[in-house]
Every structure is written in C-alpha cells, then in structure tokens.
Amino acid sequence: QVQLVESGGGLVQAGGSLRLSCEASGSIFSINFMGWYRQAPGKQRELVATISKSGRTNYANSVKGRFTISRPNGKSTSLQMDSLNPGDTAVYYCQLNQRVGLGPSADYWGQGTQVTVSS
C-alpha cells in the first residue's frame, strides 16, 4: 500500500510563486518516476510535469520555463511554480510510478492540493 500526501497549495496572486511538496509512504520499492497532474473545474486532468530517478523531465507546454520539478529524493518530490497566472488554478495531484520486483509498474495518486491564482 502506498500513500501520497501533497502540501503547499494555497491562494497566490498572479506573478507569484508557490512550492508544492509530495511525500510518499508505505510499500515503496523502486520508483521509476514521480510527477504532477492538475485538474481545473470543468476540465480533464492534465499532465504538468514528471521526473525520473535519473532526472529526465517532461513538462506540459503551458508550464515549461515556469515550473520546475525536483528529482525524486528518497520518497518525495516537489514542484516549484513561478510566474503563476490564473490559468494555473487547479487541483494538483502527485503521482508515483514504481515497479515491485519483476512485476508491472503501477501508478499511485495523492488526494490533491488546491492552487488558486488570482489576478
């Protein structure tokens, strides 16, 4: 069993910064990558950023150059968000992908943290 807990969300004005953190606990064996998704009201969940243990990153075009995801350090990752704009308003979810032994990889998700950016 794996549990992911996000923190750091809140209300910030446009142009400001926010840092989200995600800590995993439970049966963590071999992390392939961790990442962040977000979902705004009335929209589907979309990828924000992912990063592998080796440091390979993948960013959505809408956040590239503004957001930075940290390399998984043990069982945690973070998302530094700069130059925030109202379009970034969403619930942000932490993702962990791992492989247990020789079995298939599996995805785990946190419950999300609200980020609201006002103009």
C-alpha positions as CSV (number, residue, x, y, z in Angstrom):
1,Q,0.0,0.0,0.0
2,V,1.3,3.4,-1.0
3,Q,0.1,6.8,0.3
4,L,1.0,10.1,-1.3
5,V,0.4,13.4,0.6
6,E,0.6,16.7,-1.2
7,S,1.1,20.0,0.6
8,G,1.9,23.6,-0.2
9,G,-1.2,24.6,-2.1
10,G,-3.0,27.8,-1.4
11,L,-4.0,31.2,-2.8
12,V,-1.5,33.4,-4.5
13,Q,-1.6,36.5,-6.7
14,A,-0.7,36.4,-10.4
15,G,3.1,36.6,-10.8
16,G,3.7,35.0,-7.5
17,S,5.3,31.7,-6.6
18,L,4.3,28.6,-4.8
19,R,6.1,25.3,-4.0
20,L,4.2,22.1,-3.8
21,S,5.6,19.0,-2.0
22,C,4.7,15.4,-2.2
23,E,5.8,12.7,0.3
24,A,5.2,9.0,-0.2
25,S,4.9,6.4,2.4
26,G,4.2,2.7,2.5
27,S,5.5,0.0,0.2
28,I,8.0,1.9,-1.8
29,F,10.4,-0.4,-3.6
30,S,11.8,1.0,-6.8
31,I,10.5,4.4,-8.1
32,N,10.5,4.8,-11.9
33,F,9.3,8.4,-11.8
34,M,7.2,10.9,-9.9
35,G,5.1,13.7,-11.3
36,W,2.3,16.2,-11.0
37,Y,-1.0,16.4,-12.8
38,R,-3.7,19.1,-12.3
39,Q,-7.4,19.4,-12.9
40,A,-9.3,22.6,-13.2
41,P,-13.1,22.8,-12.8
42,G,-14.9,21.5,-15.9
43,K,-11.7,20.2,-17.4
44,Q,-10.0,16.8,-17.6
45,R,-6.9,16.1,-15.6
46,E,-3.7,17.0,-17.5
47,L,0.0,16.4,-17.1
48,V,2.0,19.1,-15.5
49,A,5.5,17.5,-15.1
50,T,7.2,14.2,-14.5
51,I,10.7,13.3,-13.5
52,S,12.5,10.0,-13.4
53,K,15.0,8.9,-10.8
54,S,17.7,9.7,-13.3
55,G,16.5,13.3,-13.7
56,R,14.7,13.0,-17.1
57,T,11.9,15.5,-17.1
58,N,8.7,16.1,-19.1
59,Y,6.7,19.3,-18.9
60,A,3.5,20.5,-20.3
61,N,4.0,23.3,-22.8
62,S,1.8,25.6,-20.7
63,V,4.2,25.4,-17.7
64,K,7.5,25.0,-19.4
65,G,10.0,27.6,-18.2
66,R,7.9,28.5,-15.2
67,F,7.6,25.3,-13.3
68,T,10.4,23.0,-12.0
69,I,10.0,19.5,-10.7
70,S,12.6,18.1,-8.4
71,R,14.3,14.7,-8.8
72,P,12.8,12.1,-6.5
73,N,14.8,12.2,-3.3
74,G,14.0,9.1,-1.5
75,K,10.2,9.1,-1.4
76,S,9.5,12.7,-2.2
77,T,9.4,15.3,-4.9
78,S,8.4,18.9,-5.2
79,L,7.1,21.3,-7.8
80,Q,8.4,24.9,-7.8
81,M,5.9,27.1,-9.5
82,D,6.9,30.6,-10.6
83,S,5.2,33.3,-12.6
84,L,1.8,31.9,-11.8
85,N,-1.2,33.0,-13.7
86,P,-4.9,32.4,-13.3
87,G,-4.7,29.6,-15.8
88,D,-2.7,27.6,-13.3
89,T,-5.7,27.4,-10.9
90,A,-6.5,23.8,-10.4
91,V,-6.2,20.9,-8.0
92,Y,-2.7,19.5,-8.3
93,Y,-2.2,15.7,-7.8
94,C,1.1,13.9,-7.1
95,Q,1.9,10.8,-9.0
96,L,4.3,8.0,-8.2
97,N,5.1,5.2,-10.6
98,Q,7.0,2.2,-9.3
99,R,7.8,-1.4,-10.1
100,V,7.7,-4.1,-7.5
101,G,10.2,-6.9,-8.2
102,L,9.7,-8.1,-11.8
103,G,6.1,-7.3,-11.9
104,P,4.5,-4.5,-13.9
105,S,4.8,-0.9,-12.9
106,A,1.9,0.8,-11.1
107,D,0.7,4.3,-10.6
108,Y,-0.3,5.8,-7.3
109,W,-2.0,9.1,-6.7
110,G,-2.4,11.6,-3.9
111,Q,-5.7,13.3,-3.0
112,G,-4.6,16.7,-4.4
113,T,-4.0,20.2,-3.2
114,Q,-5.8,23.3,-4.3
115,V,-3.9,26.0,-6.1
116,T,-5.7,29.2,-6.7
117,V,-4.1,32.1,-8.6
118,S,-5.9,35.5,-8.5
119,S,-5.4,38.3,-11.0
